[in-house]
Amino acid sequence: MAWEFAVLDFLQQIRTEIGDVFFSAITHLGDGGIVWIMLSLMFLCIKPYRKYGVAMSLALIFGLLIGNMTLKPLIARIRPYDINTAIELLIKEPSDFSFPSGHTLASFNAALALFYCNRKFGIFAIVLAVFIAFSRMYLYVHYPTDILGGILLAVLCSFAAYRITLYLCEKDINGKFFQLERKPADD
């Protein structure tokens, strides 16, 4: 754990007022996965993009069940600010355990699921997910391995969600739920 505190303490040394404001605001986008839930709901309401919303929603649900409801209480890792009490937090103390980072897990779940469906939209989502994940270390509420654990779990959850979504699309042969892409006619 020494190297993890070295990373977190280094980030504390390079903090700036602008960084404090920026990363405090960015991290709140990930609170409760709200930005990702809203984006998923938006996609679910628009038939041509419904597949994106299904994949993102499934990934978020998998992450919630596996990461937040199972791994966090099972591993029960104490947060870094509880060990290094000299740190003054810029945000309200999170009330749950540290591993894996729920903000990171939700962000990468939704962003990767979107990326699998649409690379162009997905790239923007991944950039936001990276900022949210980094903010958790900058704000001293997660260890680097909490972030890495969240990303790795998200890779698995989002891929499973995407594959399930593809299966559901194949079963929707009349396009009643999903708008099926039309294949060009053979000439």
TIRO-2110 file (N, C-alpha, C; in Angstrom, 1 decimal):
// TIRO-2110
0.8, -1.2, 0.0, N, 1, A
0.0, 0.0, 0.0, CA, 1, A
0.9, 1.3, 0.0, C, 1, A
2.1, 1.1, 0.3, N, 2, A
3.0, 2.3, 0.3, CA, 2, A
3.0, 3.1, -1.0, C, 2, A
3.1, 2.3, -2.1, N, 3, A
3.2, 3.0, -3.4, CA, 3, A
1.8, 3.7, -3.7, C, 3, A
0.7, 3.2, -3.2, N, 4, A
-0.5, 3.8, -3.4, CA, 4, A
-0.6, 5.1, -2.7, C, 4, A
-0.1, 5.2, -1.5, N, 5, A
-0.1, 6.4, -0.7, CA, 5, A
0.9, 7.4, -1.4, C, 5, A
1.9, 6.9, -2.0, N, 6, A
2.9, 7.8, -2.6, CA, 6, A
2.2, 8.5, -3.8, C, 6, A
1.4, 7.7, -4.6, N, 7, A
0.7, 8.3, -5.7, CA, 7, A
-0.3, 9.4, -5.2, C, 7, A
-1.1, 9.0, -4.2, N, 8, A
-2.1, 9.9, -3.6, CA, 8, A
-1.5, 11.2, -3.0, C, 8, A
-0.4, 11.0, -2.3, N, 9, A
0.3, 12.1, -1.7, CA, 9, A
0.9, 13.0, -2.7, C, 9, A
1.4, 12.4, -3.8, N, 10, A
1.9, 13.2, -4.9, CA, 10, A
0.8, 14.1, -5.5, C, 10, A
-0.3, 13.5, -5.7, N, 11, A
-1.5, 14.3, -6.3, CA, 11, A
-1.8, 15.4, -5.3, C, 11, A
-1.7, 15.2, -4.0, N, 12, A
-2.0, 16.3, -3.1, CA, 12, A
-1.0, 17.4, -3.2, C, 12, A
0.2, 17.1, -3.5, N, 13, A
1.3, 18.1, -3.6, CA, 13, A
1.1, 19.0, -4.9, C, 13, A
0.5, 18.4, -5.9, N, 14, A
0.3, 19.2, -7.2, CA, 14, A
-1.1, 19.8, -7.3, C, 14, A
-1.9, 19.7, -6.3, N, 15, A
-3.2, 20.3, -6.3, CA, 15, A
-3.2, 21.8, -6.6, C, 15, A
-4.2, 22.3, -7.3, N, 16, A
-4.4, 23.7, -7.5, CA, 16, A
-5.8, 24.1, -7.2, C, 16, A
-6.1, 25.4, -7.1, N, 17, A
-7.5, 25.8, -6.9, CA, 17, A
-8.4, 25.4, -8.1, C, 17, A
-7.8, 25.6, -9.3, N, 18, A
-8.6, 25.2, -10.5, CA, 18, A
-8.9, 23.7, -10.5, C, 18, A
-7.8, 22.9, -10.2, N, 19, A
-8.0, 21.5, -10.1, CA, 19, A
-9.0, 21.1, -9.0, C, 19, A
-9.0, 21.7, -7.9, N, 20, A
-9.9, 21.4, -6.8, CA, 20, A
-11.3, 21.6, -7.3, C, 20, A
-11.6, 22.7, -7.9, N, 21, A
-13.0, 23.1, -8.4, CA, 21, A
-13.4, 22.1, -9.5, C, 21, A
-12.4, 21.9, -10.5, N, 22, A
-12.7, 21.0, -11.6, CA, 22, A
-13.0, 19.6, -11.2, C, 22, A
-12.1, 19.0, -10.4, N, 23, A
-12.3, 17.6, -10.1, CA, 23, A
-13.4, 17.4, -9.0, C, 23, A
-13.7, 18.4, -8.2, N, 24, A
-14.8, 18.2, -7.3, CA, 24, A
-16.1, 18.2, -8.1, C, 24, A
-16.2, 19.1, -9.2, N, 25, A
-17.4, 19.1, -10.0, CA, 25, A
-17.5, 17.8, -10.9, C, 25, A
-16.4, 17.4, -11.4, N, 26, A
-16.3, 16.2, -12.3, CA, 26, A
-16.8, 15.0, -11.5, C, 26, A
-16.3, 14.8, -10.3, N, 27, A
-16.6, 13.6, -9.5, CA, 27, A
-18.1, 13.6, -9.2, C, 27, A
-18.8, 14.7, -9.0, N, 28, A
-20.2, 14.7, -8.8, CA, 28, A
-21.0, 14.2, -10.0, C, 28, A
-20.4, 14.3, -11.2, N, 29, A
-21.1, 13.7, -12.3, CA, 29, A
-21.3, 12.2, -12.2, C, 29, A
-20.4, 11.6, -11.4, N, 30, A
-20.4, 10.1, -11.2, CA, 30, A
-21.2, 9.7, -10.0, C, 30, A
-21.7, 10.7, -9.1, N, 31, A
-22.4, 10.4, -7.9, CA, 31, A
-23.6, 9.5, -8.3, C, 31, A
-23.7, 8.3, -7.7, N, 32, A
-24.8, 7.4, -8.0, CA, 32, A
-25.0, 7.0, -9.4, C, 32, A
-23.9, 7.3, -10.2, N, 33, A
-24.0, 6.9, -11.6, CA, 33, A
-25.0, 7.8, -12.4, C, 33, A
-25.4, 8.9, -11.8, N, 34, A
-26.5, 9.7, -12.4, CA, 34, A
-26.3, 10.1, -13.8, C, 34, A
-25.1, 10.6, -14.2, N, 35, A
-25.0, 11.1, -15.6, CA, 35, A
-25.1, 9.9, -16.5, C, 35, A
-24.7, 8.7, -16.1, N, 36, A
-24.7, 7.5, -17.0, CA, 36, A
-26.1, 7.0, -17.0, C, 36, A
-26.8, 7.0, -15.9, N, 37, A
-28.2, 6.6, -15.9, CA, 37, A
-29.1, 7.5, -16.8, C, 37, A
-28.9, 8.8, -16.7, N, 38, A
-29.6, 9.7, -17.5, CA, 38, A
-29.3, 9.5, -19.0, C, 38, A
-28.1, 9.3, -19.3, N, 39, A
-27.7, 9.0, -20.7, CA, 39, A
-28.3, 7.7, -21.2, C, 39, A
-28.3, 6.7, -20.4, N, 40, A
-28.9, 5.4, -20.8, CA, 40, A
-30.4, 5.6, -21.0, C, 40, A
-31.1, 6.3, -20.1, N, 41, A
-32.5, 6.5, -20.3, CA, 41, A
-32.8, 7.3, -21.6, C, 41, A
-32.0, 8.3, -21.9, N, 42, A
-32.2, 9.1, -23.1, CA, 42, A
-32.1, 8.1, -24.3, C, 42, A
-31.0, 7.3, -24.3, N, 43, A
-30.9, 6.3, -25.4, CA, 43, A
-32.1, 5.4, -25.5, C, 43, A
-32.6, 4.9, -24.4, N, 44, A
-33.7, 4.0, -24.4, CA, 44, A
-34.9, 4.6, -25.0, C, 44, A
-35.1, 5.9, -24.9, N, 45, A
-36.3, 6.6, -25.4, CA, 45, A
-36.2, 6.8, -26.9, C, 45, A
-35.1, 6.7, -27.5, N, 46, A
-34.9, 7.0, -28.9, CA, 46, A
-34.7, 5.6, -29.6, C, 46, A
-35.6, 5.1, -30.4, N, 47, A
-35.6, 3.8, -30.9, CA, 47, A
-34.3, 3.5, -31.7, C, 47, A
-33.8, 4.4, -32.6, N, 48, A
-32.6, 4.0, -33.3, CA, 48, A
-31.3, 3.9, -32.4, C, 48, A
-31.4, 4.4, -31.2, N, 49, A
-30.3, 4.3, -30.2, CA, 49, A
-30.6, 3.4, -29.0, C, 49, A
-31.8, 2.8, -29.1, N, 50, A
-32.2, 1.9, -27.9, CA, 50, A
-31.2, 0.9, -27.6, C, 50, A
-30.5, 0.3, -28.6, N, 51, A
-29.5, -0.7, -28.3, CA, 51, A
-28.4, -0.2, -27.3, C, 51, A
-28.0, 1.1, -27.5, N, 52, A
-27.0, 1.7, -26.7, CA, 52, A
-27.5, 1.8, -25.2, C, 52, A
-28.8, 2.2, -25.1, N, 53, A
-29.4, 2.3, -23.8, CA, 53, A
-29.5, 1.0, -23.0, C, 53, A
-29.8, 0.0, -23.8, N, 54, A
-29.9, -1.4, -23.2, CA, 54, A
-28.6, -1.9, -22.7, C, 54, A
-27.6, -1.7, -23.6, N, 55, A
-26.2, -2.2, -23.2, CA, 55, A
-25.7, -1.4, -22.0, C, 55, A
-25.9, -0.1, -22.0, N, 56, A
-25.4, 0.7, -20.9, CA, 56, A
-26.1, 0.4, -19.6, C, 56, A
-27.4, 0.2, -19.7, N, 57, A
-28.3, -0.1, -18.5, CA, 57, A
-27.9, -1.5, -17.9, C, 57, A
-27.7, -2.5, -18.8, N, 58, A
-27.3, -3.8, -18.3, CA, 58, A
-25.9, -3.7, -17.6, C, 58, A
-25.0, -3.0, -18.2, N, 59, A
-23.6, -2.9, -17.7, CA, 59, A
-23.7, -2.2, -16.3, C, 59, A
-24.5, -1.1, -16.2, N, 60, A
-24.7, -0.4, -14.9, CA, 60, A
-25.3, -1.4, -13.8, C, 60, A
-26.2, -2.2, -14.2, N, 61, A
-26.9, -3.1, -13.3, CA, 61, A
-25.9, -4.1, -12.8, C, 61, A
-25.1, -4.7, -13.8, N, 62, A
-24.1, -5.7, -13.4, CA, 62, A
-23.1, -5.1, -12.5, C, 62, A
-22.6, -3.9, -12.7, N, 63, A
-21.7, -3.3, -11.9, CA, 63, A
-22.2, -3.0, -10.5, C, 63, A
-23.4, -2.6, -10.4, N, 64, A
-24.1, -2.3, -9.1, CA, 64, A
-24.1, -3.6, -8.3, C, 64, A
-24.6, -4.7, -8.9, N, 65, A
-24.7, -6.0, -8.2, CA, 65, A
-23.4, -6.6, -7.8, C, 65, A
-22.5, -6.6, -8.8, N, 66, A
-21.2, -7.3, -8.5, CA, 66, A
-20.2, -6.4, -7.7, C, 66, A
-20.1, -5.1, -8.1, N, 67, A
-19.1, -4.2, -7.4, CA, 67, A
-19.7, -3.7, -6.1, C, 67, A
-20.7, -2.9, -6.2, N, 68, A
-21.2, -2.2, -5.0, CA, 68, A
-21.9, -3.1, -4.0, C, 68, A
-22.7, -4.0, -4.4, N, 69, A
-23.5, -4.8, -3.5, CA, 69, A
-22.8, -6.1, -3.0, C, 69, A
-21.8, -6.5, -3.8, N, 70, A
-21.1, -7.8, -3.4, CA, 70, A
-19.6, -7.5, -3.0, C, 70, A
-18.8, -7.0, -3.9, N, 71, A
-17.4, -6.8, -3.6, CA, 71, A
-17.1, -5.8, -2.5, C, 71, A
-17.7, -4.6, -2.5, N, 72, A
-17.4, -3.6, -1.5, CA, 72, A
-17.6, -4.1, -0.1, C, 72, A
-18.8, -4.7, 0.2, N, 73, A
-18.9, -5.2, 1.6, CA, 73, A
-18.1, -6.4, 1.9, C, 73, A
-17.8, -7.2, 0.9, N, 74, A
-17.1, -8.5, 1.1, CA, 74, A
-15.6, -8.1, 1.4, C, 74, A
-15.0, -7.2, 0.6, N, 75, A
-13.6, -6.8, 0.8, CA, 75, A
-13.5, -5.8, 1.9, C, 75, A
-14.4, -4.9, 2.1, N, 76, A
-14.5, -4.0, 3.2, CA, 76, A
-13.2, -3.2, 3.3, C, 76, A
-12.7, -2.7, 2.2, N, 77, A
-11.4, -1.9, 2.3, CA, 77, A
-11.7, -0.5, 2.8, C, 77, A
-10.9, -0.1, 3.8, N, 78, A
-11.0, 1.2, 4.3, CA, 78, A
-10.4, 2.3, 3.4, C, 78, A
-11.1, 3.4, 3.3, N, 79, A
-10.6, 4.5, 2.4, CA, 79, A
-9.3, 5.1, 2.9, C, 79, A
-8.6, 5.7, 1.9, N, 80, A
-7.3, 6.3, 2.2, CA, 80, A
-7.4, 7.4, 3.2, C, 80, A
-8.4, 8.3, 3.2, N, 81, A
-8.5, 9.4, 4.1, CA, 81, A
-8.8, 8.9, 5.6, C, 81, A
-9.3, 7.7, 5.7, N, 82, A
-9.4, 7.1, 7.1, CA, 82, A
-8.1, 6.7, 7.7, C, 82, A
-7.1, 6.4, 6.8, N, 83, A
-5.8, 6.1, 7.3, CA, 83, A
-4.9, 7.3, 7.5, C, 83, A
-4.9, 8.2, 6.4, N, 84, A
-4.2, 9.4, 6.5, CA, 84, A
-5.1, 10.5, 6.9, C, 84, A
-5.3, 10.7, 8.2, N, 85, A
-6.4, 11.6, 8.7, CA, 85, A
-5.9, 13.1, 8.5, C, 85, A
-4.7, 13.3, 8.1, N, 86, A
-4.2, 14.7, 7.9, CA, 86, A
-4.8, 15.4, 6.7, C, 86, A
-5.4, 14.6, 5.8, N, 87, A
-6.0, 15.1, 4.6, CA, 87, A
-7.4, 15.7, 4.8, C, 87, A
-7.6, 16.9, 4.3, N, 88, A
-8.8, 17.6, 4.4, CA, 88, A
-9.6, 17.3, 3.1, C, 88, A
-10.7, 16.7, 3.2, N, 89, A
-11.5, 16.3, 2.0, CA, 89, A
-12.2, 17.5, 1.4, C, 89, A
-12.3, 17.6, 0.1, N, 90, A
-12.9, 18.7, -0.6, CA, 90, A
-14.4, 18.3, -0.8, C, 90, A
-14.8, 17.1, -0.7, N, 91, A
-16.1, 16.6, -0.9, CA, 91, A
-16.6, 15.9, 0.4, C, 91, A
-17.9, 15.6, 0.4, N, 92, A
-18.5, 14.9, 1.6, CA, 92, A
-17.9, 13.5, 1.6, C, 92, A
-17.6, 13.0, 2.8, N, 93, A
-17.1, 11.6, 3.0, CA, 93, A
-18.0, 10.6, 2.4, C, 93, A
-17.5, 9.7, 1.5, N, 94, A
-18.4, 8.6, 1.1, CA, 94, A
-18.7, 7.7, 2.3, C, 94, A
-19.8, 7.1, 2.2, N, 95, A
-20.3, 6.2, 3.4, CA, 95, A
-20.0, 4.7, 3.2, C, 95, A
-19.5, 4.4, 2.0, N, 96, A
-19.3, 2.9, 1.8, CA, 96, A
-17.8, 2.6, 1.8, C, 96, A
-17.4, 1.4, 1.5, N, 97, A
-16.0, 1.0, 1.4, CA, 97, A
-15.4, 1.4, 0.1, C, 97, A
-14.1, 1.1, 0.0, N, 98, A
-13.3, 1.7, -1.0, CA, 98, A
-13.1, 0.9, -2.3, C, 98, A
-13.1, -0.4, -2.2, N, 99, A
-12.8, -1.3, -3.4, CA, 99, A
-14.0, -2.1, -3.8, C, 99, A
-14.3, -2.0, -5.1, N, 100, A
-13.7, -1.2, -6.2, CA, 100, A
-14.4, 0.2, -6.1, C, 100, A
-13.8, 1.1, -6.9, N, 101, A
-14.4, 2.5, -6.9, CA, 101, A
-15.7, 2.4, -7.7, C, 101, A
-16.8, 2.7, -7.0, N, 102, A
-18.1, 2.7, -7.7, CA, 102, A
-18.3, 3.7, -8.8, C, 102, A
-17.7, 4.9, -8.6, N, 103, A
-17.7, 6.0, -9.6, CA, 103, A
-17.0, 5.5, -10.9, C, 103, A
-15.9, 4.9, -10.7, N, 104, A
-15.1, 4.4, -11.8, CA, 104, A
-15.8, 3.2, -12.5, C, 104, A
-16.3, 2.3, -11.7, N, 105, A
-17.0, 1.1, -12.2, CA, 105, A
-18.2, 1.6, -13.1, C, 105, A
-19.1, 2.4, -12.5, N, 106, A
-20.2, 2.9, -13.3, CA, 106, A
-19.8, 3.6, -14.5, C, 106, A
-18.8, 4.5, -14.4, N, 107, A
-18.4, 5.3, -15.5, CA, 107, A
-17.9, 4.5, -16.7, C, 107, A
-17.0, 3.5, -16.3, N, 108, A
-16.4, 2.7, -17.4, CA, 108, A
-17.4, 1.7, -17.9, C, 108, A
-18.3, 1.2, -17.0, N, 109, A
-19.4, 0.3, -17.5, CA, 109, A
-20.2, 0.9, -18.6, C, 109, A
-20.7, 2.1, -18.3, N, 110, A
-21.5, 2.8, -19.3, CA, 110, A
-20.7, 3.2, -20.5, C, 110, A
-19.5, 3.8, -20.3, N, 111, A
-18.7, 4.3, -21.4, CA, 111, A
-18.2, 3.2, -22.3, C, 111, A
-17.8, 2.0, -21.8, N, 112, A
-17.4, 0.9, -22.6, CA, 112, A
-18.5, 0.3, -23.3, C, 112, A
-19.7, 0.1, -22.7, N, 113, A
-20.9, -0.4, -23.3, CA, 113, A
-21.2, 0.5, -24.5, C, 113, A
-21.2, 1.8, -24.3, N, 114, A
-21.5, 2.7, -25.4, CA, 114, A
-20.4, 2.6, -26.5, C, 114, A
-19.2, 2.4, -26.1, N, 115, A
-18.1, 2.3, -27.1, CA, 115, A
-18.3, 1.0, -28.0, C, 115, A
-18.7, -0.1, -27.3, N, 116, A
-18.9, -1.3, -28.1, CA, 116, A
-20.0, -1.1, -29.1, C, 116, A
-21.0, -0.3, -28.8, N, 117, A
-22.1, 0.0, -29.7, CA, 117, A
-21.8, 1.0, -30.7, C, 117, A
-21.1, 2.1, -30.3, N, 118, A
-20.8, 3.2, -31.2, CA, 118, A
-19.5, 3.8, -30.8, C, 118, A
-18.4, 3.6, -31.6, N, 119, A
-17.1, 4.1, -31.2, CA, 119, A
-17.0, 5.6, -31.0, C, 119, A
-17.7, 6.3, -31.9, N, 120, A
-17.6, 7.8, -31.9, CA, 120, A
-18.2, 8.3, -30.6, C, 120, A
-19.4, 7.9, -30.2, N, 121, A
-20.0, 8.3, -28.9, CA, 121, A
-19.2, 7.8, -27.8, C, 121, A
-18.7, 6.5, -27.9, N, 122, A
-18.0, 5.9, -26.8, CA, 122, A
-16.7, 6.6, -26.5, C, 122, A
-16.0, 7.1, -27.4, N, 123, A
-14.7, 7.8, -27.1, CA, 123, A
-14.9, 9.0, -26.2, C, 123, A
-16.0, 9.8, -26.5, N, 124, A
-16.3, 10.9, -25.6, CA, 124, A
-16.6, 10.4, -24.2, C, 124, A
-17.4, 9.3, -24.1, N, 125, A
-17.8, 8.8, -22.8, CA, 125, A
-16.6, 8.3, -22.1, C, 125, A
-15.7, 7.6, -22.8, N, 126, A
-14.4, 7.1, -22.1, CA, 126, A
-13.6, 8.3, -21.5, C, 126, A
-13.5, 9.4, -22.3, N, 127, A
-12.7, 10.5, -21.8, CA, 127, A
-13.4, 11.0, -20.5, C, 127, A
-14.7, 11.1, -20.4, N, 128, A
-15.4, 11.6, -19.2, CA, 128, A
-15.1, 10.6, -18.1, C, 128, A
-15.2, 9.3, -18.4, N, 129, A
-14.9, 8.2, -17.4, CA, 129, A
-13.5, 8.3, -16.8, C, 129, A
-12.6, 8.6, -17.7, N, 130, A
-11.2, 8.8, -17.2, CA, 130, A
-11.1, 9.9, -16.2, C, 130, A
-11.7, 11.1, -16.5, N, 131, A
-11.7, 12.2, -15.6, CA, 131, A
-12.4, 11.9, -14.3, C, 131, A
-13.5, 11.2, -14.4, N, 132, A
-14.2, 10.8, -13.1, CA, 132, A
-13.3, 9.9, -12.3, C, 132, A
-12.7, 8.9, -12.9, N, 133, A
-11.9, 8.0, -12.2, CA, 133, A
-10.7, 8.7, -11.5, C, 133, A
-10.0, 9.5, -12.3, N, 134, A
-8.9, 10.3, -11.8, CA, 134, A
-9.3, 11.2, -10.6, C, 134, A
-10.5, 11.8, -10.7, N, 135, A
-10.9, 12.7, -9.7, CA, 135, A
-11.0, 12.0, -8.3, C, 135, A
-11.3, 10.7, -8.3, N, 136, A
-11.4, 9.9, -7.1, CA, 136, A
-10.1, 9.8, -6.3, C, 136, A
-9.0, 9.7, -7.1, N, 137, A
-7.7, 9.7, -6.5, CA, 137, A
-7.3, 11.1, -6.1, C, 137, A
-7.5, 12.1, -7.0, N, 138, A
-7.2, 13.5, -6.7, CA, 138, A
-7.9, 14.0, -5.4, C, 138, A
-9.1, 13.5, -5.2, N, 139, A
-9.8, 13.9, -4.0, CA, 139, A
-9.5, 13.0, -2.8, C, 139, A
-8.6, 12.1, -2.9, N, 140, A
-8.1, 11.2, -1.8, CA, 140, A
-9.2, 10.3, -1.3, C, 140, A
-10.2, 9.9, -2.1, N, 141, A
-11.2, 9.0, -1.6, CA, 141, A
-11.0, 7.5, -2.1, C, 141, A
-10.1, 7.3, -3.0, N, 142, A
-9.8, 6.0, -3.5, CA, 142, A
-8.3, 5.8, -3.8, C, 142, A
-7.9, 4.5, -3.6, N, 143, A
-6.5, 4.1, -3.9, CA, 143, A
-6.5, 3.9, -5.4, C, 143, A
-5.3, 3.9, -6.0, N, 144, A
-5.1, 3.5, -7.4, CA, 144, A
-5.7, 2.2, -7.8, C, 144, A
-5.5, 1.2, -6.9, N, 145, A
-6.0, -0.2, -7.2, CA, 145, A
-7.5, -0.2, -7.1, C, 145, A
-8.1, 0.7, -6.4, N, 146, A
-9.6, 0.8, -6.4, CA, 146, A
-10.1, 1.2, -7.8, C, 146, A
-9.3, 2.1, -8.4, N, 147, A
-9.6, 2.6, -9.8, CA, 147, A
-9.4, 1.5, -10.8, C, 147, A
-8.2, 0.8, -10.7, N, 148, A
-7.9, -0.3, -11.6, CA, 148, A
-8.9, -1.4, -11.5, C, 148, A
-9.3, -1.7, -10.3, N, 149, A
-10.3, -2.8, -10.0, CA, 149, A
-11.6, -2.4, -10.7, C, 149, A
-12.0, -1.2, -10.5, N, 150, A
-13.2, -0.7, -11.1, CA, 150, A
-13.2, -0.8, -12.6, C, 150, A
-12.1, -0.4, -13.2, N, 151, A
-11.9, -0.5, -14.7, CA, 151, A
-12.0, -2.0, -15.2, C, 151, A
-11.2, -2.8, -14.5, N, 152, A
-11.2, -4.2, -14.9, CA, 152, A
-12.5, -4.9, -14.8, C, 152, A
-13.2, -4.6, -13.7, N, 153, A
-14.5, -5.2, -13.6, CA, 153, A
-15.5, -4.6, -14.6, C, 153, A
-15.3, -3.4, -15.0, N, 154, A
-16.2, -2.7, -16.0, CA, 154, A
-16.0, -3.3, -17.4, C, 154, A
-14.7, -3.7, -17.6, N, 155, A
-14.4, -4.4, -18.9, CA, 155, A
-15.3, -5.6, -19.1, C, 155, A
-15.3, -6.4, -18.0, N, 156, A
-16.0, -7.7, -18.0, CA, 156, A
-17.6, -7.4, -18.1, C, 156, A
-18.0, -6.6, -17.2, N, 157, A
-19.5, -6.3, -17.1, CA, 157, A
-20.0, -5.7, -18.4, C, 157, A
-19.3, -4.7, -18.9, N, 158, A
-19.8, -4.0, -20.2, CA, 158, A
-19.7, -5.0, -21.4, C, 158, A
-18.7, -5.8, -21.4, N, 159, A
-18.7, -6.8, -22.6, CA, 159, A
-19.8, -7.8, -22.5, C, 159, A
-20.1, -8.3, -21.3, N, 160, A
-21.2, -9.2, -21.1, CA, 160, A
-22.5, -8.5, -21.4, C, 160, A
-22.7, -7.2, -21.0, N, 161, A
-23.9, -6.5, -21.3, CA, 161, A
-24.1, -6.3, -22.8, C, 161, A
-23.0, -6.0, -23.5, N, 162, A
-23.0, -5.8, -24.9, CA, 162, A
-23.4, -7.1, -25.7, C, 162, A
-22.8, -8.2, -25.3, N, 163, A
-23.1, -9.5, -25.9, CA, 163, A
-24.6, -9.8, -25.7, C, 163, A
-25.1, -9.6, -24.5, N, 164, A
-26.5, -9.9, -24.2, CA, 164, A
-27.4, -9.0, -25.0, C, 164, A
-27.0, -7.7, -25.2, N, 165, A
-27.8, -6.8, -26.0, CA, 165, A
-27.8, -7.3, -27.5, C, 165, A
-26.7, -7.7, -28.0, N, 166, A
-26.7, -8.2, -29.4, CA, 166, A
-27.6, -9.4, -29.5, C, 166, A
-27.6, -10.3, -28.5, N, 167, A
-28.5, -11.5, -28.5, CA, 167, A
-30.0, -11.0, -28.6, C, 167, A
-30.3, -10.0, -27.7, N, 168, A
-31.7, -9.5, -27.7, CA, 168, A
-32.0, -8.8, -29.0, C, 168, A
-31.1, -8.2, -29.7, N, 169, A
-31.3, -7.6, -31.0, CA, 169, A
-31.6, -8.7, -32.0, C, 169, A
-30.9, -9.8, -32.0, N, 170, A
-31.1, -10.9, -32.9, CA, 170, A
-32.5, -11.5, -32.7, C, 170, A
-33.0, -11.5, -31.5, N, 171, A
-34.3, -12.1, -31.2, CA, 171, A
-35.4, -11.2, -31.6, C, 171, A
-35.1, -9.9, -31.7, N, 172, A
-36.2, -8.9, -32.1, CA, 172, A
-36.2, -8.8, -33.6, C, 172, A
-36.7, -10.0, -34.2, N, 173, A
-36.6, -10.1, -35.7, CA, 173, A
-37.5, -9.1, -36.5, C, 173, A
-38.6, -8.7, -35.9, N, 174, A
-39.4, -7.7, -36.5, CA, 174, A
-39.1, -6.3, -36.2, C, 174, A
-38.1, -6.0, -35.4, N, 175, A
-37.7, -4.7, -35.1, CA, 175, A
-38.7, -3.9, -34.2, C, 175, A
-39.5, -4.7, -33.4, N, 176, A
-40.5, -4.0, -32.6, CA, 176, A
-39.9, -3.2, -31.4, C, 176, A
-38.8, -3.7, -30.9, N, 177, A
-38.2, -3.0, -29.8, CA, 177, A
-37.0, -2.2, -30.2, C, 177, A
-36.1, -2.9, -31.0, N, 178, A
-34.9, -2.2, -31.5, CA, 178, A
-35.2, -1.9, -33.0, C, 178, A
-34.6, -0.8, -33.4, N, 179, A
-34.7, -0.5, -34.9, CA, 179, A
-33.6, -1.2, -35.5, C, 179, A
-33.9, -2.2, -36.3, N, 180, A
-32.9, -3.0, -37.0, CA, 180, A
-32.2, -2.2, -38.1, C, 180, A
-30.9, -2.4, -38.2, N, 181, A
-30.2, -1.8, -39.3, CA, 181, A
-30.5, -2.6, -40.6, C, 181, A
-30.8, -1.9, -41.6, N, 182, A
-31.2, -2.5, -42.9, CA, 182, A
-29.9, -2.8, -43.7, C, 182, A
-29.8, -4.0, -44.1, N, 183, A
-28.7, -4.5, -44.9, CA, 183, A
-29.0, -4.1, -46.4, C, 183, A
-27.9, -3.6, -47.1, N, 184, A
-28.2, -3.3, -48.5, CA, 184, A
-28.5, -4.5, -49.3, C, 184, A
-29.4, -4.3, -50.3, N, 185, A
-29.8, -5.4, -51.1, CA, 185, A
-28.7, -5.8, -52.1, C, 185, A
-28.6, -7.1, -52.4, N, 186, A
-27.6, -7.5, -53.3, CA, 186, A
-28.0, -7.1, -54.7, C, 186, A
-27.1, -6.6, -55.5, N, 187, A
-27.4, -6.2, -56.9, CA, 187, A
-27.1, -7.3, -57.8, C, 187, A
END
